[in-house]
Amino acid sequence: MKINERLKKIGDLVEANSFCLDIGCDHAFLDIYLVQKNKNIKAIASDIAEGPLNHARENIKRYHLEDKIECRLGNGLDTYSEDIDTIIISGMGGRGMIGIFKQHLEVLKKVDTIILSPNNYQIDVKKFLCKHHFYIENEELVKTGKFIYQIIVFKRGKKHYNKKQFFFGPVLLEKKGKLFLEYYKREYVSRKILLKVLPKNYRLKRFITKREIKLLEQEIKPVN
């Protein structure tokens, strides 16, 4: 099964012997990759729409993996069951992910691992899950085409992070590297543009944006 770099990286971060719930599975490419890569992994491919789930069923059948991957139709964590230990959500806005968890906070007390790749509002996601007794075990950046995505692995437990760690990601700060610099230079440019167009009466947003620009300047040392 050939999949894009983002999904492959997520799949490579899943531990052996996991039972995964893939929310918003689309065509179940990630789930197929997971169980082909590791025979001890089981997966539930979940989606809110019947169309993508039908495509998922067809793909699962094509690879003869019906005994390893189950399809479930439902909204977010409505498809959760007690034997699942790992939740995966990719390709969704960060606030949408938070909304999914808020609807079923009891699930956060039962799972051990959450792997997310939010399209935006990554800081909000990190703060929310850390508030609900998870810590950031691993973070990766992956480039697909012209886009760079964050992938965050949360584990049950407690750690404290400062503003800088929440902003950059505590693990990414330690790793750094070429992709880190490329990603956060883009973030720097976008915030400089935002500051120029924000109305003066947006005081809080301007304050936050200025603070983030300073953090970025300290870390990536952009050339103006």
C-alpha positions as CSV (number, residue, x, y, z in Angstrom):
1,M,0.0,0.0,0.0
2,K,1.5,3.3,-1.2
3,I,0.4,6.3,0.9
4,N,1.5,9.9,1.2
5,E,4.4,10.9,3.6
6,R,2.0,12.4,6.2
7,L,0.0,9.2,6.6
8,K,3.2,7.0,6.4
9,K,4.8,9.0,9.2
10,I,1.7,8.7,11.4
11,G,1.6,4.9,10.7
12,D,5.3,4.6,11.7
13,L,4.6,6.3,15.0
14,V,1.9,3.7,16.0
15,E,3.2,1.2,18.5
16,A,3.1,-2.6,17.9
17,N,0.1,-4.4,19.4
18,S,-2.1,-1.3,19.3
19,F,-5.8,-1.3,18.7
20,C,-6.4,1.9,16.8
21,L,-9.5,4.1,16.1
22,D,-8.9,6.1,12.9
23,I,-11.4,9.0,13.0
24,G,-12.1,10.4,9.6
25,C,-10.5,7.4,7.8
26,D,-11.4,8.5,4.3
27,H,-10.4,5.6,2.1
28,A,-8.7,3.7,5.0
29,F,-5.2,4.0,3.4
30,L,-3.6,4.6,6.8
31,D,-5.4,1.6,8.4
32,I,-4.3,-0.7,5.5
33,Y,-0.7,0.5,5.8
34,L,-0.8,-0.1,9.6
35,V,-2.0,-3.7,9.6
36,Q,0.2,-4.6,6.6
37,K,3.3,-3.2,8.4
38,N,2.6,-4.8,11.7
39,K,0.6,-8.0,12.0
40,N,-0.2,-7.4,15.6
41,I,-2.1,-4.1,15.0
42,K,-5.9,-4.0,14.7
43,A,-7.8,-0.9,13.4
44,I,-11.2,0.6,13.2
45,A,-11.8,2.8,10.2
46,S,-14.4,5.4,11.2
47,D,-16.0,8.1,9.2
48,I,-19.1,10.3,9.5
49,A,-20.0,9.9,5.8
50,E,-21.2,6.7,4.1
51,G,-19.4,7.5,0.8
52,P,-15.8,7.5,2.1
53,L,-16.6,4.5,4.3
54,N,-17.9,2.5,1.3
55,H,-14.5,3.3,-0.4
56,A,-12.8,2.2,2.7
57,R,-14.6,-1.1,2.7
58,E,-13.8,-1.7,-0.9
59,N,-10.1,-1.1,-0.3
60,I,-10.0,-3.3,2.8
61,K,-11.6,-6.1,0.8
62,R,-9.2,-5.6,-2.0
63,Y,-6.3,-6.3,0.4
64,H,-8.1,-9.1,2.2
65,L,-7.9,-7.4,5.5
66,E,-11.5,-7.7,6.7
67,D,-10.3,-9.7,9.8
68,K,-8.0,-6.9,10.8
69,I,-9.9,-3.7,10.0
70,E,-13.5,-3.0,10.9
71,C,-15.5,-0.1,9.4
72,R,-17.8,2.0,11.6
73,L,-20.1,4.8,10.6
74,G,-20.4,7.6,13.1
75,N,-19.5,11.0,14.4
76,G,-16.1,11.3,16.0
77,L,-15.8,9.3,19.2
78,D,-19.3,7.9,18.9
79,T,-17.5,4.9,17.2
80,Y,-15.2,4.3,20.2
81,S,-15.4,1.0,22.1
82,E,-13.6,-0.1,25.3
83,D,-10.9,-2.3,23.7
84,I,-9.4,0.7,21.7
85,D,-6.1,2.1,23.2
86,T,-5.0,4.5,20.4
87,I,-6.9,7.3,18.7
88,I,-5.7,8.8,15.4
89,I,-7.1,11.9,13.8
90,S,-5.4,13.6,10.8
91,G,-6.2,16.2,8.2
92,M,-8.7,18.2,10.4
93,G,-8.7,21.6,12.0
94,G,-7.4,21.6,15.5
95,R,-10.6,23.1,17.0
96,G,-12.6,20.4,15.2
97,M,-10.4,17.8,17.0
98,I,-11.0,19.5,20.4
99,G,-14.7,19.5,19.7
100,I,-14.6,15.7,19.1
101,F,-12.9,15.2,22.4
102,K,-15.2,17.5,24.3
103,Q,-18.2,15.5,23.3
104,H,-16.7,12.4,24.9
105,L,-14.3,13.5,27.7
106,E,-14.8,10.1,29.4
107,V,-12.8,8.5,26.6
108,L,-9.8,10.6,27.5
109,K,-9.6,8.7,30.8
110,K,-9.5,5.3,29.0
111,V,-7.0,5.5,26.1
112,D,-3.2,5.5,26.4
113,T,-2.2,7.1,23.1
114,I,-3.5,9.9,20.9
115,I,-1.8,10.7,17.6
116,L,-3.0,13.9,15.9
117,S,-2.0,15.9,12.8
118,P,-4.0,19.1,13.0
119,N,-4.1,21.4,10.0
120,N,-4.2,24.5,12.3
121,Y,-4.6,25.6,16.0
122,Q,-1.9,23.1,17.0
123,I,-1.2,25.1,20.2
124,D,-4.8,24.9,21.3
125,V,-4.8,21.1,20.8
126,K,-1.6,20.7,22.8
127,K,-2.9,22.8,25.7
128,F,-6.3,21.0,25.7
129,L,-4.9,17.5,25.9
130,C,-2.2,18.4,28.4
131,K,-4.9,19.9,30.6
132,H,-6.7,16.5,30.4
133,H,-3.7,14.5,31.7
134,F,-1.7,13.8,28.5
135,Y,1.9,14.7,27.8
136,I,3.7,15.2,24.4
137,E,5.8,12.1,23.9
138,N,6.9,12.8,20.3
139,E,6.5,15.3,17.5
140,E,7.4,15.1,13.9
141,L,7.3,17.5,10.9
142,V,6.6,16.0,7.5
143,K,6.5,17.8,4.1
144,T,4.0,16.7,1.5
145,G,4.2,18.8,-1.7
146,K,4.5,22.4,-0.6
147,F,2.8,21.9,2.8
148,I,4.5,21.0,6.1
149,Y,2.4,19.2,8.7
150,Q,2.9,18.7,12.4
151,I,2.3,15.2,13.9
152,I,1.9,15.0,17.7
153,V,2.0,11.9,19.8
154,F,0.3,12.3,23.2
155,K,0.6,9.7,26.0
156,R,-1.3,9.4,29.2
157,G,0.6,11.3,32.0
158,K,1.5,14.7,33.2
159,K,4.2,17.2,32.2
160,H,4.4,21.0,32.5
161,Y,5.3,23.1,29.5
162,N,6.0,26.8,29.2
163,K,4.7,29.2,26.5
164,K,7.7,28.6,24.3
165,Q,7.4,24.8,24.5
166,F,3.6,24.9,23.7
167,F,4.3,27.3,20.7
168,F,7.1,25.3,19.0
169,G,6.5,21.9,20.6
170,P,8.8,20.6,23.3
171,V,10.1,17.7,21.2
172,L,10.5,19.7,18.0
173,L,12.5,22.3,20.0
174,E,15.0,19.7,20.9
175,K,15.2,18.1,17.5
176,K,15.1,21.3,15.4
177,G,16.7,20.6,12.0
178,K,16.1,21.9,8.4
179,L,12.4,21.3,8.3
180,F,11.9,23.0,11.7
181,L,13.5,26.1,10.3
182,E,11.6,26.1,7.1
183,Y,8.3,25.6,8.9
184,Y,8.8,28.3,11.5
185,K,10.2,30.8,9.0
186,R,6.9,30.4,7.2
187,E,5.1,31.0,10.5
188,Y,7.2,34.1,11.1
189,V,6.3,35.6,7.7
190,S,2.6,34.9,8.1
191,R,2.5,36.6,11.5
192,K,4.4,39.6,10.2
193,I,1.8,39.9,7.4
194,L,-1.1,39.4,9.9
195,L,0.3,42.2,12.2
196,K,0.2,44.6,9.3
197,V,-3.4,44.0,8.4
198,L,-4.9,43.6,11.9
199,P,-7.0,46.6,12.9
200,K,-5.6,48.7,15.8
201,N,-8.7,47.9,18.0
202,Y,-7.8,44.1,17.9
203,R,-5.6,44.7,20.9
204,L,-5.5,41.2,22.3
205,K,-4.8,39.6,18.9
206,R,-2.1,42.1,18.1
207,F,-0.5,41.5,21.5
208,I,-0.5,37.7,21.0
209,T,0.9,38.1,17.5
210,K,3.7,40.4,18.6
211,R,4.6,38.0,21.4
212,E,4.7,35.1,18.9
213,I,6.9,37.1,16.5
214,K,9.4,37.7,19.3
215,L,9.5,34.0,20.1
216,L,10.1,33.2,16.4
217,E,12.8,35.8,16.1
218,Q,14.6,34.4,19.1
219,E,14.5,30.8,17.8
220,I,15.0,31.0,14.0
221,K,16.8,34.4,13.7
222,P,15.1,35.5,10.5
223,V,17.0,37.8,8.1
224,N,14.9,40.9,7.4
